[in-house]
């Protein structure tokens, strides 16, 4: 959609300039601009926000709602809090609880429960959901015929077991006799609109249960931050200036890891050690051009991407996922191409997962050509480009209006073509002095330093998993915390891959860090990993845990985290004499006490 200067109050220069700007905007930038304009209008008119109908004290005629969230990174928690706020504003008595803080047997006394659950690894529930998950799937689960419930699932369609935890909760509640108030919603990484629709349906149904009218709906502009009180968020990110980008690996390393510093000045954004930074990346222009060329399309063809009118080239660069393939995208392309081989792959989940690995949209187009496809159909076929999350590698107490990241550039070759991770290669290769990075803070309340500065801390973070522990040590240094600190770090080679080596050794000399144990896998004939260091030092690990140490693990969820967990079980069994069941209960209790926390991805 373009502005016609002859049919608007704008001058020709103003209209043309605005048209050029709109064509380059990503959805989150367009939303932010709409909110900015709305806020400016409200401020100019002296408008004051009006109270929501039904806001105020809870209405005794409306049902109470318990919102339970199971979240590893904080997305589920944020959505749960939003649902609670919306419900309370309507007079519905809502309380929001971490599943780890909810006693499973209390389900018998609940009337309405909303479950918001994410999925991790091979369809696994998040750590804080384990107790409730196992309870409702166990023999002690009670009849829930009195209970009405709703489930919102969070997941990623690029994984085989998409939204499995939410599906499991839904099936278990139904099996126990509970009644679904609304249908389960399974959300991909771009979950905002689906979650909003689910909130609306659930709250309307709760009001209907009490004979109340449906809830009013607010427009996106009304929900956007006003200019004078802007709150930057996932929907309205802050455009951060790049302050520094430097390599962390030594010459000759087989890896490329970068330390990146971004400016948060004037953003109002605040974060704590353990939080993540969300980044909206850009696709490689070379890949965009190759896709357009393969389909013989016009890069300037007008398209609509979500609620943004733009060109095909801009849509593919800013708005659509190109480097990952998901089942829904393959299903749509199979229908367009009529490729029977592709359709057969969709019938075998394991074979499909193996085939998808390492392939991108260009592979799909070249491997299953279509006779003809227009630009809009292509855009509609592809998944929205979601943000990427990076563990923050700095403490705001130490760096003030900055945020630091530790980014490993993902590069590989497949089918004779070089590939790269969308965000990591953008950050490594295509940032320059005038690049602004759209960012927001993703709070992670399940990965926090102990409040007691005297408590010991054990940090296990191979590779870029060291990032949050750099933030931890900066924070403890600023606090002058007296607690002991132990780092277990691993990578390939000592001379080239000891990330932030000079900082860690300086902290060791100063006495802030009491112990560093390293495992460089390629420096000897037999590979050595951090889990082996845990077993070698089992007696010390046990002594630290028994005197109240907090245990943190950050890094790869597929291999490292399960291997480290098994090593910890071995340590507990060896040093305490417990059997496997009791050792599992011991680690589970540490999790309940928030003394065993994981940031895995």
N, C-alpha and C positions, 0 to 999 in steps of 0.2 A: 504494500500500500504506500503510494507516494502522495505528498501534499502538492496540490495544484496552486501555484502562486496567485493565479487569477481568481481563485475561488476561496481565498482565505485572507485573514487580516495581516498576514505576514508579508514582508517585502520579498522580492524575488531572491535576493541574497540569503535572507533568513530561511525561506522555504527550501532552497537548494542545499543550504548547509545542514538543515535538520534532516533532509532526505538522506544525505550522505552519512550522517551519524547513525540514523536508524538502521541503515543497511548493514552496519558493522556490529550492531549490538547483539550480545548473547541474551538468552531469555532472562537470566537473573539481573543483567544490566538494564534491560528494558523495564523489568518490574521495579527496580530501584528508582529509575528515572520517573516512572509513573507515580511512585510514592512520594518522591521529592516534590513533584509538581503539585500533587494533592496537598501535601503538607504546607507548601508555600501559599497555596490558595486559602487554606484554613487559617494560617497565621495572619494573612493579609486581611481576611474578613473578620478576624477576632473570634473565629469559631471555636467552640469548646466541644470536646467529645461528649456525646450523650451516653447515658447509661444504657446497657443492654436491657431489653424487655425481660423481666423476670429476674434481673440481677438483685443481689442482696441476700437476705437471710434464706436459709434452706426452707423449702416448702414441705411441710409435714405430709401433704397429700401425694408428693412425688416419691418414687422409690429411691433408696440409697444405692450407691454404686461403689464397688471396690475395684480399683484399677491396679492390676498386678503387672509388673514389667520384668522381663528377663532380657538383659542387655549386656553385651560385652564391651561395646565402645561408647555407649551413651545415646545412640539414636533412639532406641526404644524408651529409655528413660525420659528423653525430651518429649516424645510423643505422648507418653503417659501423663506427664505434667500438663501438657496442652489440653488433653482430654479432661483432666481433672478441673482445670480452670474454666473450660467451656461449660462443663456440667454445673459447677458451683455458681457460675454467672446466671444460670437458668433456674437457680433455686434447688437443684438436685444435690443432695448431700453426698459428695464424692470424696473419697480418700485415695491417695496414691501410695502404693507400697512396693518397695523392692521385694522380689520373690524370696530373697534370702532372709528378709525380716518378717515374712509371713509364715505363721505356723500352719502347715498343711491340714491338720485336723480341724482347723477353723472353717474349712470349706462347708462343713455341716451347718454352720450358723449364718452363712451368707445367702443373700437373696439374688443379687445381681453382681456378676463378676465380669470384668473386661480384661482379657489377657492380651498383652502386647509382647511378642517374643521374637527374637532374632535367631538365626541359624548360623552355625560355624562348623568349619572342618567338613567331615563326612556326614553332614546332617545332624550334628551334635547341638545340644542346648548350651547356652552360655553358662558360665560357672555359677552365677547367682541363681539360676533356675533349676539346678540339679536336684535339690531336695524335693521341691514340689513336683517336678517332672517324674522322678522315680516313685514318689508317693502315689500319684494318680495312676501309674502304670503297674503298681504292686498289688499284692494280695490284701493289703490292709486298707485299700481305697474304699471309702464308704459309698453307699447309694447317694446319688445327687439328684434325685427326682424332683426335689424342691427348688433346684438351682436354675436360674436363667443366666446365660453367658454369651459372650461374643469374643471372637479371636481376630486379632490383627497380626499377620505374619510379616516379618521383614527378612529379605533374602537377596540373592543375586542370581539372575537367570544364567549367568555364565558358569554356575556350579551345577553339578548333576542333581544334588539333593536340595533343590530350590525350596525354601520356606518349610523344610521338613519339620522343624520344631513346632511351628504353629499348627501344621497339619496334625502332628501327633497330639498336641493339647486338644485340638478340636475333636479328634476321634476318641480320645480318652474320656472327655466330658460327656460326649454323646453316648458312649458305651456304658457310662455310669448312670445314665438316665436323665442328664441335664438337658435343658431345652435351649437351642440357639435363638437368641433374640433377633440377630441379623446374620446373614451369611458371612463366613470367613472371607477376609480380604488378604490376598497374597501380593505383597508389594515388592517390586524390584528396587534397585538402588535409587532410582528417582521416585521416591515414595510420597512426596508432598500432596499431590492432588488426590491420589487414591486414599491416603490416610484422611484427608479432609472430608471426602465423600463418605467414608466409613464412620467418621465422627458424627456427621450430620444424620446418617441413617440410624445410628445407635441412639443418639439423644432424642430424635423424633419418636423412636419406638418406646423409649423409657417414658416419655411424656404421654404417649398414647396409652401406656399401661395404666396411667393414673387419670386418663380421660382428659389430658391437657392438649392444647393445640400444638402444632408443630413448631419447631424452633425457627426464628428468623435467620436468614442467611446474610452474611456480610460479604461485600464485594472485595476483591483482592486489593483494590485501591484503598479501601477503608482499613484494611489490615496492614498496609504498607507503612513503613516508618515515616513520620513527618520530618521535614527538613531540619527543624531546630532540635528535634529529639531523636535523630536517626539512631537506630540500633542495628548494627550490621550483623547479618546472620547467614544461614545457609541459603535463604531465598534472596537476601540482599547483601552480597559480599562487599568487602572493602577492597579497593584497588590499591594494593601495596607496592611501593617502590622497591626495586632490587638494590640493596646496598652493597652486597658482596657475594661472589661465587668463586670458590677455590677448591681444587682437588685435594683429597685427603690421602690418596694412595701414593706410594712411592714409585719412582721410575721402574718400569719393567713389570708392574703388577698386571695380572690378568683381569682385574676388576677396575671399575671407575666409580668412585664414590665422591660426592661433592658436598661441601659445607656451604649452605646458602643462607644469607641474612636478608630479611625483609623489614621494611619500616612500617610501623603501626601508628606513627605519630598522627594525632587528630582523629583517630578511629574510635577511641573509647573502648577498644577491645581489650579485655583482660583475660589472662589464662593462668593456670597453675601447672606446676610440674606434673606430668602424667597426661595432660590434655594433648589433643591432636589438632593439626591445622588442616582444614579442608581447602583444596585448591581446584579451581575450574581450569582445566588445561586446554590447549589448542592442538588439533591434529596437525601432523606434518603436511605442509603444502604440497610436497612431492607425492605423497600418497593420495591426497585429494585430487590432484591433477591426473594421476594414473587411473583412478576410478572413473572420473569424468570422461577421459579419453577412451577407456575400455568400452564404455556404453555409448560413445559418440554423442554426448550431450553438450549443451551450451552452458558454460560455467556461469553465464549471466542470466540464465533462465529464472524467472520469478517463481518462488516457492514460499510456502508457509511452513515454518517449523514451530510447532506448538502455537503460541499466540504471537509469533514474530513473523512479519513479512520481510523477506530478504531474497538473496540470490542463491542459486544452488551451491556455488563455491563457498560462500560464507556459511551456509547451513552445514555443509560437510566439515568445514574447518572448526566451527564453534559449537554446533548443536547435536551432532550425531556420532555415535560410537563406531569407529572404523577398525580399531586394532584388535577387538575381541568379537567373537561370534557367539551367539546364544541360540538356544533352541527356537524361540519364537521367530527370530530373524530367519533362520534356516527354513522353518516351516513356511513362512511367507514367500521366500525365494523359490522353494520347491514348487509351490503353486504357480508362481509366475513362469518358471522355466519349464515345468513339466518333466524335470529330470527324474527318471525312475530310480536311478542309483541313489540320488539324494533322498528320495522318499523312503527307500529301503533302510538307509542309515538311521532315519528318524524312528524306525521300528525297533532299534537295538540301542538302549541307553548307553551301555558300556562302550560299544563300538563308536557311537556318536561322540561321546566324551573324548575318546582317544583321537578321533579324527579332528575335532574342533581345536585340540591343543596346538597352539602355535600358528593357527591360521587366522586370516583377517578377511575383511569384506572383499578386497580385491581377489583373493583366492576363490571366494564363493562366486564372484562374477565370472572369472576366467574359467573355473571348473564346470560351471553350470550356466552356459550363456543363454540369454533370452533373445527372442526375435526382435523385440522392441519394448522399451520401458521409458516412460517420461520422467522428467525431473521430480515432479511432486510424488509420484509413486515410489521412486527410490527413497526419498526423504521419509515417506510414511512407512516404508518397510524396515528402516533401520531404528535401532534403539537410541533413545536420547543419551547424549554424552554426560555421564555422571561425574561428580567431583571425585577427586582422589584424596585420601587421608594420609598424613604423615605425622608420626610421633614428634612432638616438639622437643628440640634439643637444647633448650635454654630455659632459665628461670627469669621471669620478668623482674624479680627483685634485683637481679644482677645486670640485666641488659636494658631495662626500662622500656622504651617504646620500640623495641625490636622483637623479632621472633626468628629463631634459628632452626634450620632443618638439616637432616643428614639423608641425602638422596643417592641411592645406587642406580646408576643408569642401566636400564634393561635393554640389552642388545643381543640379538641372536640371528641365525641364518636358518631359513626353512624353504624348501622347494626352490633352491637356487636364488633366493632373494633375501636381502638384509632387512631385518625387522627391528622395531624398537617399542618400548613402552611409551604410551601417549604422553603421560605427565613427566616421567623421568627424563626422556630425551628432549622434551620441550625445555625443561629447567636446565638441562646440561648443555644443550646445543644452541637454542634459539632465543635465549634471553639477551637483551642488550640494555644500554643505559636508559632508554626511554620506555622499556617494557614495564607495564603495570600488571601485577598478578592478582586476580580476584581471589580473595581469601576470606575465611571465617573460622571461628574457634569451635571445635567439637569437644565439649567438656567430657571428661571421663572420670566420673566419681569412683569408679571401681579400680583405679590405678593411682593411688595417692600415698604420699609419704605419711608415716605415722605422726599423729599430733604430738606425741611424746618425743621430744628431741633427744632424749637419752636412750631411746629404743635402738637396738642394733638392726642393721639392714644388710641383707644379702641380695645382690643384683646379678642376674644371669641374662646376658644380652649379647649373643654373637652377632657379628656383622653390623648392619644398621640398627639392630636391636639395642645397641649401646646408646642411641639417641636420648631416650627419656632419662637415662641414668646420668648423663652429662647434666641434664636439667636438675636432677635430684641433688647432685653434688654442689652445683652452683647455689641451690636453695639452702642446703645445709651449711654451706660456707657462710652465706649471708646471715643465717640465723645463729651462727656460732653453735650449732648443734653438737652435743657431746657424744651422741651415739656412735658406736663402731660401724664402719662401712666396709663391705667386702664385695669386690667385683670379680665375676667370672666371665671372661671375654674370649671369643674364638673367631678365627677367620682362616685364610689360607696360609699366608706367610708373615712371619714376624717383621722382616725388614721392610715390607711394602704395604702391609694391610692392618697394622695396629692403629686403628682409627683414634684420633685425638691423643696419641701416645704421650706427647709432651705435657698435655694438661693432666692426664692421669698420673704420670710419674711425679709431676710437681705436687699434686694433692697427696701423693704417697709420701714424699719428702716432708711436706708440711704437717703430716699426721692426720689430715682429714680422712684419707683412705687408709685403713689399717692393713688391708690385704688385697693383692691382685693375683689371681690365678688365670693363666692363659692357655689356650689350646689352638695351636696353629697346625691345621690338618695336613698341609703339604710339606712341612719342613722335615719330615722323616718318612721312612718307608711305609710304616703303618699309620693310617689316618687316626688322628686324635681329636675328639670333640669335647665340648664343655660337660656333657653328661659323664664322661669318663673322669674328669677332674672332680666332679661331685662324689663319685664312688671312691676315688683315691683318698679324698679328704672327708670320708663319711663321719669319722669321730668328731672332727671340728664342726661340720655342718650340724650334727645332732646337738652338740653342746650349745651352739649359737641358738638353735631353735628352742632348746629347753630353757634358755634364759630370756626368751621373749623376742627373738629376732623376727623381723618381717621379711618375707621371701617374695621376690619379684622376678618375673620371667617376661622377656620381650623378644619378639621375632617371629620366625616362620611357624605357622600353625600346623602345617601338614606333616613335617618330619621332626623338627627340633623340639617343639613343645611336648608332643607325646613322649619322645625319647627322654627329655628332661624329667617329665612327670614320673616315668618308670624308674629313672635313676633315683629320684627322691623316695619313691616307695621302697626301693632296695636299701637306701640309707636308713630309713625308719625301721625296716624289718631287721636289718643287720645290727643296728645299734641298740634297739629297744627289745628285741626278741619277739615283737608282735608278728602275727601271721598277716597274710595279704589283706584279709577283710579288715582287721583292726588297723593296719597301716593306712588303708584307704580311708577309714573313718577319721584317723588322725589328721590326714591332709584335708579332709572335708571340714573338720572342725577349724583348722587354720583358715580355711576359706571363709567360714562363717564369722570368724573373728577379724576378718579382713587382714590377716597376716600372711596369706598366700594369694597374691594377685598376679594376673596375667594380662598382658597387652599383646595379643597374638593376631597374626593376619596372614 
